[in-house]
Amino acid sequence: MTSTFLLLQLDSEGAPYAEIAEILEDLGFRPETEGYDFRYDWGRPVTIAETLGFADRIQEALRGKRIGFRIESSED
């Protein structure tokens, strides 16, 4: 099964963290405590194209919020 992890880079001039967390939770992410800020559990193996498409959705959802992110997906 695939999991996608996000590590956020906040900007002091950007959107509040609570707003960012709400946006990401609406996309299906859950808070993570093991070295990342959020985790998305796909519940199945996914293709590279699917993860890239999901990254595009994340980028669009965060557009204008002045926040950077690092995305990483791995198989469990």
C-alpha positions as CSV (number, residue, x, y, z in Angstrom):
1,M,0.0,0.0,0.0
2,T,1.2,3.5,-0.8
3,S,1.4,6.4,1.7
4,T,2.2,10.0,0.7
5,F,3.9,12.2,3.2
6,L,4.1,16.0,3.4
7,L,6.7,18.2,5.1
8,L,5.6,21.8,5.3
9,Q,7.7,25.0,5.2
10,L,5.7,27.8,6.7
11,D,6.2,31.5,5.8
12,S,5.6,34.1,8.5
13,E,3.7,36.1,5.9
14,G,1.6,33.2,4.7
15,A,-1.7,31.6,5.8
16,P,-2.1,30.4,9.4
17,Y,-1.1,26.8,10.0
18,A,-4.7,25.9,11.1
19,E,-6.0,27.0,7.7
20,I,-3.4,24.9,5.9
21,A,-4.2,21.9,8.1
22,E,-7.9,22.2,7.2
23,I,-7.1,22.4,3.5
24,L,-4.9,19.3,3.7
25,E,-7.4,17.4,5.8
26,D,-10.1,18.2,3.2
27,L,-7.8,16.4,0.6
28,G,-7.7,13.4,2.9
29,F,-4.4,14.0,4.8
30,R,-4.1,13.2,8.5
31,P,-1.6,14.7,10.9
32,E,1.6,12.7,11.2
33,T,4.1,12.5,14.0
34,E,7.0,10.5,12.6
35,G,9.2,13.1,10.8
36,Y,6.5,14.6,8.6
37,D,3.6,16.9,9.1
38,F,0.9,15.0,7.2
39,R,0.3,11.6,5.8
40,Y,-2.2,10.4,3.1
41,D,-3.0,6.7,3.1
42,W,-4.0,5.5,-0.4
43,G,-5.1,2.1,0.8
44,R,-3.6,0.5,-2.3
45,P,-0.5,0.6,-4.5
46,V,-0.5,3.6,-6.9
47,T,1.4,4.6,-10.0
48,I,3.8,7.4,-10.4
49,A,1.3,9.2,-12.6
50,E,-1.3,9.1,-9.8
51,T,1.1,10.5,-7.2
52,L,2.2,13.3,-9.6
53,G,-1.5,14.1,-10.3
54,F,-2.1,14.3,-6.5
55,A,0.9,16.6,-6.1
56,D,-0.7,18.9,-8.7
57,R,-3.9,18.9,-6.6
58,I,-2.0,19.7,-3.4
59,Q,-0.1,22.6,-5.2
60,E,-3.4,24.0,-6.5
61,A,-5.1,23.8,-3.1
62,L,-2.2,25.6,-1.5
63,R,-1.8,28.2,-4.2
64,G,-1.5,31.8,-2.8
65,K,-1.0,30.5,0.8
66,R,2.8,31.2,0.8
67,I,3.7,27.8,2.0
68,G,6.3,25.4,0.7
69,F,6.0,21.6,0.9
70,R,8.0,18.5,0.2
71,I,6.1,15.4,-0.9
72,E,7.3,11.9,-0.7
73,S,5.5,8.6,-1.4
74,S,6.5,5.1,-0.4
75,E,5.2,1.6,-0.4
76,D,4.5,0.0,3.0
